[in-house]
Amino acid sequence: MKYDIKKFNDGQVTAKIVANGDLDIKIRGNSYEDLFRAAAVKEAWDAENTTNKNAVARLTLFCLIGQRSDRRFNKGESFDLKIICNFINSMQFDKVSVLHPHSPISLALINNSEKISHFEFVKKTYLKIGQPILVSPDAGAYKTTHEIAEKLNADLVPSNKVRVNGAPVISIQGDVKNKECLIVDDLADGGRTFKFLAEELKKQGALKVYLYVTHGQFNYGFDELKETIDHIYTTNSYKDIDDDFVTQFKII
């Protein structure tokens, strides 16, 4: 199946099906425009397949927008992820695959959804570095990182962060002296939490600290991160990065 997309000067997008077949849309999904483009294609495809009951439509989202807004944080505020997922559901795809969602809430809110595991990317990073100790950055990441550590037969050190008088206090629950460490998490916005964690790991004797995140936003650049982190590994699910400090696994 093939399609064309056109964007008008006012921002409107329109789609045209140019070859029939099953629909398989693969997008970053990290912007509302991405989702509207998918919706335009799906509507055009539906119109061409009204009598084809065997036709299948699949959507792959490599970096779902709003995935961290997985609840209503304060009274009177919108539940943004719910709004986004309702829009995705309105397209009525037969299968929606999401790469390493921030929480299970995304999959619960999206109909016919499944998780794409990030394990292979962590494995490649782990082997490239030379079998470092895995570090989970907080309690929320521990379960997933523990599952990966078991598959890799790797050592795992949990960590946790609390704030005391507004300042982050990080606890490392294991021995990292004279060892290389790999922090594993789902996404990095600015990444300052990882900077402070790497700093604490090195204070406790870690030789090198690497960072893996599936979704690398890094909205404030890398200058601060370079102070304590030796190298970053990520996919290009959110954007392409041209920096020697970062190794990217290309998926889109």
KEBAKOL-385806 format. One record per residue (C-alpha): residue in three letters; x, y, z. Coordinates in steps of 0.02 Angstrom, whole numbers, padded with zeros to 5 digits, always signed. Last residue first. Layout:
! residues N
alaXYZ
...
***
This chain:
! residues 252
ile+00640+00261+00576
ile+00729+00135+00687
lys+00907+00198+00687
phe+01005+00153+00843
gln+01095+00309+00898
thr+01265+00330+00979
val+01284+00499+01066
phe+01438+00598+01121
asp+01496+00609+00940
asp+01345+00720+00906
asp+01222+00723+00763
ile+01054+00675+00840
asp+00902+00617+00742
lys+00738+00642+00832
tyr+00611+00558+00946
ser+00627+00374+00899
asn+00809+00399+00846
thr+00865+00266+00969
thr+00979+00299+01117
tyr+01154+00271+01184
ile+01245+00406+01281
his+01430+00416+01325
asp+01545+00459+01471
ile+01418+00541+01587
thr+01476+00661+01724
glu+01518+00830+01646
lys+01458+00776+01474
leu+01279+00785+01538
glu+01295+00971+01573
asp+01352+01011+01395
phe+01232+00890+01310
gly+01090+00993+01238
tyr+00942+01069+01329
asn+00802+00972+01244
phe+00887+00805+01264
gln+00741+00715+01179
gly+00814+00539+01178
his+00677+00408+01181
thr+00748+00236+01213
val+00867+00292+01349
tyr+01039+00216+01382
leu+01168+00309+01487
tyr+01350+00267+01519
val+01451+00290+01678
lys+01636+00254+01690
leu+01755+00202+01829
ala+01624+00195+01966
gly+01701+00236+02134
gln+01560+00296+02246
lys+01586+00476+02192
lys+01573+00410+02015
leu+01401+00338+02048
glu+01348+00501+02132
glu+01397+00604+01979
ala+01311+00481+01864
leu+01151+00501+01965
phe+01164+00691+01961
lys+01186+00693+01771
phe+01048+00565+01750
thr+00925+00676+01843
arg+00984+00822+01735
gly+00927+00732+01577
gly+00833+00873+01491
asp+00693+00765+01424
ala+00767+00591+01436
leu+00665+00436+01403
asp+00639+00253+01445
asp+00778+00216+01569
val+00940+00118+01586
ile+01096+00183+01675
leu+01249+00082+01622
cys+01392+00067+01746
glu+01577+00024+01732
lys+01659-00043+01888
asn+01801+00008+02003
lys+01680+00036+02147
val+01498+00007+02099
asp+01437-00082+02257
gly+01248-00078+02284
gln+01098+00025+02334
ile+01146+00197+02271
ser+01052+00338+02356
ile+01024+00506+02273
val+00979+00667+02364
pro+00908+00801+02249
ala+00897+00977+02323
gly+00730+01061+02359
asn+00751+01058+02548
val+00781+00871+02535
arg+00722+00794+02372
val+00720+00607+02348
lys+00807+00499+02219
asn+00827+00311+02209
ser+00954+00189+02145
pro+00950+00004+02104
val+01109-00091+02058
leu+01092-00235+01935
asp+01219-00367+01885
ala+01190-00445+01715
asn+01125-00616+01664
leu+01066-00529+01506
lys+00887-00591+01523
glu+00892-00564+01712
ala+00960-00388+01692
ile+00822-00347+01568
glu+00687-00402+01690
his+00770-00300+01829
thr+00773-00148+01715
thr+00585-00162+01686
lys+00547-00183+01871
tyr+00668-00047+01929
ala+00613+00095+01815
gly+00478+00164+01930
ala+00588+00145+02084
asp+00719+00260+02012
pro+00875+00268+01903
ser+00895+00081+01873
val+01080+00042+01855
leu+01150-00101+01750
ile+01327-00156+01789
pro+01433-00158+01631
gln+01447-00302+01507
gly+01576-00237+01384
ile+01517-00069+01320
lys+01462-00141+01153
leu+01380-00291+01237
tyr+01271-00184+01351
thr+01226-00062+01213
lys+01172-00201+01095
lys+01073-00281+01237
val+00990-00116+01281
phe+00936-00096+01099
glu+00872-00275+01091
phe+00773-00253+01253
his+00674-00100+01196
ser+00515-00201+01182
ile+00374-00151+01066
lys+00216-00147+01172
glu+00046-00194+01104
ser-00116-00102+01072
asn-00286-00158+01008
asn-00369-00006+01089
ile-00259+00126+01168
leu-00295+00177+01348
ala-00223+00023+01433
leu-00070+00027+01321
ser-00033+00207+01371
ile-00069+00172+01555
pro+00065+00036+01557
ser+00196+00173+01583
his+00328+00267+01484
pro+00293+00166+01327
his+00440+00067+01256
leu+00392+00069+01071
val+00205+00071+01041
ser+00115-00047+00921
val-00065-00012+00869
lys-00161-00153+00786
asp-00328-00159+00695
phe-00330+00030+00682
gln-00492+00119+00726
met-00443+00301+00690
ser-00549+00357+00838
asn-00436+00254+00951
ile-00289+00368+00910
phe-00393+00520+00956
asn-00446+00439+01120
cys-00262+00401+01153
ile-00214+00583+01134
ile-00355+00644+01248
lys-00313+00511+01378
leu-00129+00561+01372
asp-00178+00742+01407
phe-00285+00719+01562
ser-00334+00903+01572
glu-00310+01007+01728
gly-00447+01066+01846
lys-00381+00970+01995
asn-00198+00926+01975
phe-00094+00789+01896
arg-00229+00706+01793
arg-00140+00547+01743
asp-00023+00476+01611
ser+00054+00641+01558
arg+00220+00553+01530
gln+00157+00477+01368
gly+00110+00646+01295
ile+00173+00607+01119
leu+00205+00423+01082
cys+00383+00392+01023
phe+00398+00247+00899
leu+00214+00236+00859
thr+00171+00093+00741
leu-00003+00089+00663
arg-00078-00063+00576
ala-00228-00077+00461
val-00286-00245+00394
ala-00393-00279+00240
asn-00492-00442+00247
lys-00663-00358+00253
asn-00635-00268+00089
thr-00802-00183+00056
thr-00763-00013+00133
asn-00581-00025+00080
glu-00550+00134-00022
ala-00642+00246+00101
asp-00549+00166+00246
trp-00382+00205+00160
ala-00427+00389+00143
glu-00477+00397+00326
lys-00320+00305+00380
val-00206+00420+00280
ala-00286+00576+00354
ala-00277+00502+00530
ala-00093+00462+00509
arg-00058+00641+00456
phe-00159+00702+00605
leu-00054+00594+00721
asp+00111+00662+00652
glu+00042+00839+00665
tyr+00003+00812+00849
ser+00186+00775+00878
asn+00293+00631+00942
gly+00206+00499+00838
arg+00373+00441+00769
ile+00284+00360+00625
lys+00257+00188+00548
ile+00094+00165+00451
asp+00055-00010+00385
leu-00106-00016+00283
asp-00147-00178+00192
gly-00159-00158+00004
asn-00203-00026-00125
ala-00086+00092-00217
val-00101+00282-00234
ile-00202+00321-00077
lys-00214+00510-00056
ala-00186+00610+00103
thr-00221+00788+00160
val-00133+00898+00287
gln-00188+01072+00341
gly-00048+01185+00402
asp-00109+01348+00323
asn+00016+01332+00180
phe-00053+01161+00134
lys+00029+00996+00175
lys+00016+00852+00054
ile+00030+00667+00095
asp+00047+00528-00033
tyr+00002+00347-00006
lys+00065+00173-00045
met+00000+00000+00000
***
